[in-house]
Amino acid sequence: MRHVYMRGIMGLIWLAAAVISGVSGNFQMAALYVILTVAFLYSAYATWKKEKDSRGGR
């Protein structure tokens, strides 16, 4: 479960980087950071869902 938390935290860090880049006007890097955010958060969610289902929904 620890890796799910780490992926979630990394996703939030990338989200913060995307917001900062967007505010500063660097839209190309902001787009890259949004893609990384989606990848990390989706990975965390998919792993969490898979582990939840494998435990029988407890």
C-alpha positions as CSV (number, residue, x, y, z in Angstrom):
1,M,0.0,0.0,0.0
2,R,3.0,2.3,0.5
3,H,3.7,2.5,-3.2
4,V,0.1,3.7,-3.8
5,Y,0.7,6.6,-1.3
6,M,4.0,7.4,-3.0
7,R,2.5,7.5,-6.4
8,G,-0.3,9.7,-5.1
9,I,2.2,12.1,-3.5
10,M,4.3,12.3,-6.7
11,G,1.1,13.0,-8.7
12,L,0.3,15.9,-6.4
13,I,3.9,17.2,-6.7
14,W,3.6,17.1,-10.5
15,L,0.2,18.9,-10.2
16,A,1.8,21.7,-8.2
17,A,4.6,21.9,-10.8
18,A,2.0,22.2,-13.6
19,V,0.1,25.0,-11.8
20,I,3.4,26.9,-11.1
21,S,4.5,26.5,-14.7
22,G,1.1,27.6,-16.0
23,V,1.0,30.7,-13.8
24,S,4.6,31.6,-14.9
25,G,3.5,31.3,-18.6
26,N,5.5,28.2,-19.5
27,F,2.6,26.3,-21.1
28,Q,4.7,23.6,-22.8
29,M,6.1,22.4,-19.5
30,A,2.7,22.8,-17.8
31,A,1.3,20.4,-20.4
32,L,4.0,17.9,-19.7
33,Y,3.5,18.2,-16.0
34,V,-0.3,17.6,-16.5
35,I,0.4,14.5,-18.5
36,L,2.8,13.2,-15.7
37,T,0.2,14.1,-13.1
38,V,-2.5,12.1,-14.9
39,A,-0.1,9.1,-15.3
40,F,0.9,9.0,-11.6
41,L,-2.6,9.5,-10.2
42,Y,-4.1,7.0,-12.6
43,S,-1.4,4.5,-11.7
44,A,-2.0,5.0,-8.0
45,Y,-5.8,4.7,-8.4
46,A,-5.5,1.5,-10.6
47,T,-3.2,-0.1,-8.1
48,W,-5.4,0.9,-5.1
49,K,-8.5,-0.5,-6.9
50,K,-6.7,-3.7,-7.8
51,E,-5.5,-4.3,-4.2
52,K,-8.9,-3.4,-2.8
53,D,-10.6,-6.0,-5.1
54,S,-8.0,-8.7,-4.3
55,R,-8.6,-8.3,-0.6
56,G,-12.3,-8.9,-1.0
57,G,-13.5,-5.4,-0.6
58,R,-12.6,-5.2,3.1
